[in-house]
Amino acid sequence: MLHSVRAISIAVVALLVCALRVGATDLQVFALASGLGSYSDSPVSWLDGGFGKLLAGSTSNGSAGLAGSIDLQTGVRFNLSEHWSAWGHVVARGESDAAAGAAIGIAELWIEGTGEVAGGRLRARAGTMFLPTSRENVEPLWSSPYTISLSAINSWIGEEVRPTGIDVDYRYELSARLLIRGGATAFVGNDTAGTLLGWRGWSVGTRLSLWNEELPLPPLASLETSFPAQKDGTTPIGSDLDGRTGWSARLRLDASRGFVAQWTRFDNRGDRNLYRNEYSWCTNFDLIGMSWRPTDSLDLAAEHVRGKTGMGFAPGDSVDARFESTYVLASWKTGPIRLSTRFDWFDTEELDFSNAENNDESGSAIAVAFLLDVTSNWSLAVEFDDVNATRSSALEALGTNILDGRALITRVRYRGLFD
């Protein structure tokens, strides 16, 4: 399977190089540049090696902290012909308070072909890709028009769920107002999905993991005692570990007034063994989502995920957990102004009761955002996030299992399309 990953990557790169040399029939460049500043009293962020649920957190001495980041994203789409195209999505960033993570890297890289089959539209895609599940991240570069932060569900997907493989999607118009779609994916390279969710838990953020990027794990005693072979961090998006092929399937219905209902099943078929100082987690889930635009100014969206994750075999030295999360979002837009609010609920239930820490977790989060389009390319945003959560494994390290936190976030963003 590792050879197939390399072959896909080489094919995509070769296609992009050929497009540059011979000239694509249609070239589109998407640019997204964001500058964020935040003030937060959350516990030290997970990204800085702590347990905090937000990307920004308190300083090491416990006082509320200021943080900032710059995020530059570029997506290039080559429409090589009527039926063939290629896509590359690169992210570069600077983070004031992150202990680890890549400064630049690839988020997505794929090629695709499309054609008319049996009265419908068939699309086949090969490469590293986001699965088309989110009802929140509906704009180019897997971004959201509604809020600064993402829901707990899509924060996790952005961090850990990005398969490398072949995806097939078929769409058929039942009528002028009714469209049905189905898709299936065979993939490799997403074996560690579940590591952050199992050992760190849920989070609320904006960060997209990059190819071969290593992210920190929280300071758990079990990583020194029960799982000493595990390296200090985790690499969510990278080469295949266990040689097993995962799969995903989905169904979607589109109707009038922007109504979308979708179901997705994901199973990475991880074998739970240790490879190169990382475990292949066995992670599967069902994700259902819907969105609707009842009026020209109001958008509604909701998603629910439920699944299981686990690693290891030895009694007492393994992890098994059930996870679940739901969000509902409402966004109202008039002219250049958008007001949005989102409520999240999340939960993780311990199933193994091993010698390692108890992974029970429960919590909720509220986000309220104000966005202003200053020009067609520039926008300003302010958001308040309030997270209330408890996690049993934080008790030993912090002396408390309460991980409540609040953050005030500001953002300046440039969005452009060049073709």
C-alpha positions as CSV (number, residue, x, y, z in Angstrom):
1,M,0.0,0.0,0.0
2,L,2.9,2.3,0.6
3,H,3.9,1.9,-3.1
4,S,0.4,2.9,-4.1
5,V,0.6,6.1,-1.9
6,R,3.9,7.0,-3.6
7,A,2.5,6.2,-7.0
8,I,-0.5,8.5,-6.5
9,S,1.7,11.3,-5.2
10,I,4.1,11.0,-8.1
11,A,1.3,10.9,-10.6
12,V,-0.3,14.1,-9.2
13,V,3.0,16.0,-9.1
14,A,3.8,14.8,-12.6
15,L,0.4,16.0,-13.8
16,L,0.9,19.4,-12.2
17,V,4.3,19.8,-13.8
18,C,3.0,18.8,-17.2
19,A,0.2,21.3,-16.8
20,L,2.7,24.1,-16.1
21,R,4.8,23.2,-19.1
22,V,2.2,22.6,-21.8
23,G,-0.4,25.1,-20.5
24,A,-3.7,24.1,-18.9
25,T,-6.9,25.0,-20.7
26,D,-8.1,26.6,-17.5
27,L,-6.1,27.6,-14.4
28,Q,-7.7,28.7,-11.2
29,V,-5.8,29.9,-8.1
30,F,-7.6,30.3,-4.8
31,A,-5.8,32.4,-2.1
32,L,-6.8,32.6,1.5
33,A,-4.7,34.7,4.0
34,S,-5.8,35.1,7.6
35,G,-4.3,36.9,10.6
36,L,-5.8,35.8,14.0
37,G,-5.4,37.3,17.4
38,S,-6.9,35.8,20.6
39,Y,-7.2,36.3,24.3
40,S,-8.0,33.2,26.3
41,D,-8.3,31.8,29.8
42,S,-8.5,28.2,28.6
43,P,-6.0,25.7,30.1
44,V,-2.7,25.4,28.2
45,S,-3.6,24.5,24.7
46,W,-3.2,20.9,23.4
47,L,-1.2,22.3,20.6
48,D,1.3,23.6,23.2
49,G,1.4,20.3,24.9
50,G,-1.4,20.8,27.4
51,F,-5.0,19.7,27.8
52,G,-6.8,22.9,26.7
53,K,-9.6,22.5,24.1
54,L,-8.9,25.7,22.3
55,L,-5.9,26.5,20.0
56,A,-5.0,29.4,22.3
57,G,-4.8,28.9,26.0
58,S,-3.4,30.3,29.3
59,T,0.3,30.7,29.9
60,S,2.3,28.0,31.8
61,N,1.7,30.0,35.1
62,G,-2.0,29.9,34.6
63,S,-2.7,33.5,33.7
64,A,-4.9,34.3,30.6
65,G,-2.8,34.6,27.5
66,L,-2.6,36.4,24.2
67,A,-1.8,34.5,21.0
68,G,-1.6,35.1,17.3
69,S,-1.2,33.3,14.1
70,I,-0.9,33.9,10.4
71,D,-2.3,31.3,8.0
72,L,-1.6,31.4,4.2
73,Q,-3.4,29.0,2.0
74,T,-3.2,28.5,-1.8
75,G,-5.2,26.1,-3.9
76,V,-4.4,25.6,-7.5
77,R,-6.8,23.8,-9.9
78,F,-5.7,22.8,-13.4
79,N,-8.7,22.0,-15.7
80,L,-6.6,20.1,-18.2
81,S,-9.6,19.3,-20.4
82,E,-13.3,19.0,-20.3
83,H,-13.0,15.8,-18.3
84,W,-9.7,16.0,-16.4
85,S,-8.4,18.3,-13.7
86,A,-5.8,18.4,-10.9
87,W,-5.8,20.1,-7.5
88,G,-3.1,21.1,-5.0
89,H,-3.8,22.8,-1.6
90,V,-0.7,24.1,0.3
91,V,-0.7,25.8,3.7
92,A,1.9,28.0,5.3
93,R,1.5,29.4,8.8
94,G,3.2,30.9,11.8
95,E,1.9,30.3,15.3
96,S,3.0,32.2,18.4
97,D,2.2,29.6,21.0
98,A,2.5,26.2,19.3
99,A,5.1,23.8,20.6
100,A,5.0,21.6,17.5
101,G,3.6,21.4,14.0
102,A,4.7,22.1,10.4
103,A,5.2,25.7,9.1
104,I,4.4,24.7,5.6
105,G,3.0,21.6,3.9
106,I,0.4,19.9,1.7
107,A,-3.2,19.7,2.8
108,E,-4.6,18.1,-0.4
109,L,-3.2,16.7,-3.6
110,W,-5.4,14.9,-6.2
111,I,-6.3,14.3,-9.8
112,E,-9.8,13.6,-11.0
113,G,-11.8,12.6,-14.1
114,T,-15.4,13.2,-14.8
115,G,-17.9,11.9,-17.4
116,E,-21.6,11.2,-18.2
117,V,-22.6,7.7,-17.3
118,A,-26.2,6.2,-17.4
119,G,-27.8,9.6,-17.4
120,G,-25.8,10.8,-14.4
121,R,-22.4,12.4,-13.6
122,L,-19.5,10.2,-12.5
123,R,-16.4,11.6,-10.9
124,A,-13.3,9.5,-9.9
125,R,-10.6,11.1,-7.8
126,A,-7.2,9.8,-6.7
127,G,-4.9,11.4,-4.1
128,T,-5.0,12.8,-0.6
129,M,-8.4,14.5,0.0
130,F,-11.0,15.7,2.3
131,L,-14.1,13.5,2.1
132,P,-17.1,15.6,1.1
133,T,-18.9,15.3,4.5
134,S,-18.9,18.7,6.1
135,R,-22.0,20.9,6.0
136,E,-19.9,23.6,7.6
137,N,-16.7,23.7,5.5
138,V,-18.5,24.4,2.2
139,E,-16.2,26.9,0.6
140,P,-12.9,26.4,-1.3
141,L,-9.8,25.3,0.7
142,W,-12.2,23.5,3.1
143,S,-13.1,26.7,4.8
144,S,-16.2,27.9,6.5
145,P,-18.1,31.1,5.7
146,Y,-20.0,31.1,9.0
147,T,-17.5,31.3,11.9
148,I,-13.8,31.6,12.7
149,S,-13.6,28.4,14.7
150,L,-15.0,25.1,13.5
151,S,-17.3,22.7,15.3
152,A,-15.7,19.9,17.4
153,I,-16.6,17.4,14.6
154,N,-15.0,19.3,11.8
155,S,-12.0,20.4,14.0
156,W,-11.3,16.7,14.5
157,I,-11.8,15.8,10.8
158,G,-9.5,18.6,9.8
159,E,-6.9,17.3,12.3
160,E,-7.1,13.5,11.7
161,V,-9.4,12.4,8.9
162,R,-7.8,12.8,5.4
163,P,-7.5,9.6,3.5
164,T,-5.2,8.9,0.6
165,G,-6.8,6.7,-2.1
166,I,-9.4,6.5,-4.8
167,D,-12.9,8.1,-4.4
168,V,-15.8,7.6,-6.8
169,D,-18.9,9.9,-6.7
170,Y,-22.0,9.5,-8.8
171,R,-24.8,12.1,-9.0
172,Y,-28.2,11.7,-10.7
173,E,-31.0,14.3,-11.1
174,L,-34.3,12.8,-10.2
175,S,-36.0,16.1,-11.1
176,A,-35.2,19.7,-11.6
177,R,-35.3,20.1,-7.8
178,L,-34.1,16.8,-6.5
179,L,-30.6,15.3,-6.9
180,I,-29.3,12.1,-5.4
181,R,-25.6,11.3,-4.9
182,G,-23.6,8.3,-3.8
183,G,-19.9,7.8,-3.2
184,A,-17.3,5.2,-2.0
185,T,-13.7,5.5,-1.1
186,A,-10.9,2.9,-0.8
187,F,-7.9,4.4,1.0
188,V,-4.6,4.0,2.9
189,G,-2.6,6.3,5.1
190,N,-5.1,7.3,7.7
191,D,-4.1,4.6,10.3
192,T,-3.5,7.0,13.2
193,A,-6.9,8.6,13.0
194,G,-8.2,8.3,16.6
195,T,-5.0,9.0,18.4
196,L,-5.8,12.6,19.2
197,L,-9.5,11.8,19.9
198,G,-8.5,8.9,22.2
199,W,-5.7,10.5,24.2
200,R,-6.4,14.2,23.9
201,G,-10.2,14.3,23.3
202,W,-12.3,16.8,21.4
203,S,-11.2,20.3,20.6
204,V,-12.5,23.5,18.9
205,G,-10.2,25.1,16.5
206,T,-9.3,26.1,12.9
207,R,-6.2,24.0,12.2
208,L,-5.8,21.7,9.2
209,S,-3.1,19.0,9.6
210,L,-0.6,18.7,6.8
211,W,1.1,15.8,5.2
212,N,3.8,14.2,7.5
213,E,3.1,16.9,10.2
214,E,3.7,15.7,13.8
215,L,1.3,17.0,16.5
216,P,1.9,16.9,20.2
217,L,0.1,14.5,22.6
218,P,-1.0,15.6,26.1
219,P,1.3,14.8,29.2
220,L,-0.2,11.4,30.0
221,A,1.6,9.1,32.5
222,S,0.5,6.1,30.4
223,L,2.6,7.2,27.5
224,E,5.6,6.6,29.7
225,T,4.4,3.4,31.4
226,S,1.8,1.5,29.4
227,F,2.8,2.8,25.9
228,P,6.5,3.7,26.1
229,A,7.1,2.8,22.4
230,Q,4.7,5.5,21.2
231,K,6.7,8.5,20.0
232,D,6.1,11.9,21.6
233,G,3.6,13.0,19.0
234,T,1.3,11.7,16.3
235,T,1.4,12.0,12.5
236,P,-2.3,12.1,11.4
237,I,-1.7,12.5,7.7
238,G,1.1,10.4,6.2
239,S,2.3,7.0,4.9
240,D,0.4,3.8,5.5
241,L,1.3,1.8,8.6
242,D,-0.4,-1.6,8.6
243,G,-0.9,-2.3,4.9
244,R,-4.7,-2.6,5.2
245,T,-7.1,-0.8,3.0
246,G,-9.8,1.3,4.7
247,W,-13.1,2.3,3.2
248,S,-15.8,4.9,3.3
249,A,-19.3,5.1,1.7
250,R,-21.9,7.9,1.6
251,L,-25.4,8.9,0.3
252,R,-26.6,12.4,-0.2
253,L,-29.9,14.1,-1.2
254,D,-30.1,17.6,-2.5
255,A,-33.4,19.4,-2.8
256,S,-34.7,22.9,-3.2
257,R,-33.9,25.8,-1.0
258,G,-30.4,24.5,-0.5
259,F,-31.6,21.5,1.5
260,V,-28.9,18.8,1.8
261,A,-29.1,15.5,3.8
262,Q,-26.1,13.2,3.9
263,W,-24.9,10.0,5.6
264,T,-21.3,8.8,5.6
265,R,-19.7,5.6,7.0
266,F,-15.9,5.6,7.6
267,D,-13.7,2.6,8.7
268,N,-9.9,2.7,8.5
269,R,-9.7,-1.0,9.4
270,G,-6.6,-0.3,11.6
271,D,-5.0,-3.5,13.0
272,R,-4.2,-1.8,16.4
273,N,-0.5,-2.8,16.2
274,L,2.6,-0.7,16.7
275,Y,4.6,0.4,13.6
276,R,7.6,2.8,13.6
277,N,6.7,4.1,17.1
278,E,3.0,4.8,16.3
279,Y,-0.1,2.7,16.7
280,S,-2.5,1.9,14.0
281,W,-5.8,2.8,15.6
282,C,-9.0,1.0,14.6
283,T,-11.4,3.8,14.0
284,N,-14.9,3.7,12.5
285,F,-17.8,6.1,12.7
286,D,-21.2,7.1,11.1
287,L,-21.7,10.8,10.3
288,I,-25.0,12.3,9.4
289,G,-25.5,15.9,8.4
290,M,-28.0,18.4,7.0
291,S,-28.1,22.0,5.8
292,W,-31.0,24.2,4.7
293,R,-31.5,27.8,3.5
294,P,-35.2,28.5,4.4
295,T,-34.8,32.2,3.4
296,D,-32.2,34.0,1.3
297,S,-30.5,35.4,4.4
298,L,-30.7,32.4,6.8
299,D,-28.5,29.3,6.7
300,L,-29.0,26.3,9.1
301,A,-26.7,23.3,9.5
302,A,-26.2,20.4,11.8
303,E,-24.1,17.2,12.0
304,H,-23.9,14.2,14.3
305,V,-21.1,11.7,14.6
306,R,-20.9,8.5,16.6
307,G,-18.2,5.8,16.5
308,K,-15.4,3.8,18.2
309,T,-11.7,4.0,18.3
310,G,-9.0,1.8,19.9
311,M,-5.4,0.5,19.8
312,G,-3.3,-2.3,21.4
313,F,-4.3,-5.8,22.5
314,A,-2.8,-6.5,25.9
315,P,-5.3,-6.6,28.7
316,G,-4.7,-3.5,30.8
317,D,-2.5,-1.9,28.1
318,S,-4.9,-0.8,25.4
319,V,-7.4,1.9,24.6
320,D,-11.0,1.4,23.6
321,A,-13.5,4.3,23.5
322,R,-16.8,5.3,22.1
323,F,-17.1,8.9,20.9
324,E,-20.0,11.1,19.9
325,S,-20.6,14.7,19.0
326,T,-23.3,17.0,17.6
327,Y,-23.4,20.6,16.5
328,V,-26.2,22.9,15.3
329,L,-25.4,26.2,13.5
330,A,-27.5,29.2,12.4
331,S,-26.1,32.0,10.3
332,W,-27.9,35.2,9.2
333,K,-26.5,37.4,6.5
334,T,-27.7,40.8,5.2
335,G,-25.5,42.8,2.9
336,P,-21.9,42.8,4.1
337,I,-22.8,41.6,7.6
338,R,-23.1,38.0,8.9
339,L,-24.1,36.9,12.4
340,S,-23.6,33.3,13.3
341,T,-24.0,31.1,16.4
342,R,-23.1,27.4,16.9
343,F,-23.7,25.0,19.8
344,D,-21.5,21.9,20.2
345,W,-21.9,18.8,22.4
346,F,-19.3,16.1,22.6
347,D,-18.6,13.0,24.7
348,T,-16.1,10.2,24.9
349,E,-16.9,7.0,26.9
350,E,-14.2,4.7,28.2
351,L,-14.6,1.1,27.2
352,D,-11.4,-0.7,28.1
353,F,-10.9,0.1,31.8
354,S,-7.2,-0.6,31.5
355,N,-4.2,0.4,33.6
356,A,-4.0,3.5,31.5
357,E,-5.9,6.7,32.3
358,N,-9.6,6.9,32.1
359,N,-10.6,8.5,28.8
360,D,-14.1,9.6,29.8
361,E,-14.9,13.1,28.6
362,S,-18.0,15.2,28.2
363,G,-18.5,18.8,27.3
364,S,-20.2,21.5,25.2
365,A,-19.2,24.7,23.5
366,I,-20.9,27.9,22.2
367,A,-19.5,30.1,19.5
368,V,-21.0,33.6,18.6
369,A,-19.4,35.3,15.6
370,F,-19.7,38.7,13.8
371,L,-18.3,38.9,10.3
372,L,-18.1,41.9,8.0
373,D,-17.2,42.0,4.3
374,V,-15.2,45.2,4.0
375,T,-14.6,44.7,0.3
376,S,-15.2,41.7,-2.1
377,N,-11.8,40.3,-1.0
378,W,-11.3,41.6,2.6
379,S,-13.2,40.7,5.7
380,L,-13.1,41.3,9.4
381,A,-14.4,38.9,12.1
382,V,-14.9,38.7,15.9
383,E,-15.9,35.6,17.7
384,F,-16.5,34.6,21.3
385,D,-16.0,30.9,22.2
386,D,-17.1,29.3,25.5
387,V,-16.1,25.7,26.2
388,N,-17.2,23.7,29.2
389,A,-15.6,20.3,29.5
390,T,-14.4,17.6,31.9
391,R,-11.8,14.9,31.1
392,S,-10.8,12.3,33.7
393,S,-7.2,11.9,32.4
394,A,-6.4,15.6,33.1
395,L,-6.9,15.1,36.9
396,E,-3.4,13.5,37.5
397,A,-1.5,16.1,35.5
398,L,-3.5,19.3,36.4
399,G,-5.1,18.4,39.7
400,T,-8.5,19.0,38.2
401,N,-10.6,17.4,35.5
402,I,-12.3,20.7,34.6
403,L,-11.1,22.1,31.2
404,D,-13.4,25.1,30.9
405,G,-12.2,28.0,28.8
406,R,-13.2,31.1,27.0
407,A,-11.6,32.9,24.1
408,L,-12.1,36.2,22.2
409,I,-10.8,35.9,18.7
410,T,-10.3,38.5,16.0
411,R,-9.5,37.8,12.4
412,V,-8.5,39.8,9.3
413,R,-8.9,37.7,6.1
414,Y,-8.1,38.1,2.4
415,R,-9.9,35.8,0.0
416,G,-9.2,35.8,-3.8
417,L,-9.8,33.8,-6.9
418,F,-7.5,34.3,-9.9
419,D,-8.2,32.7,-13.3
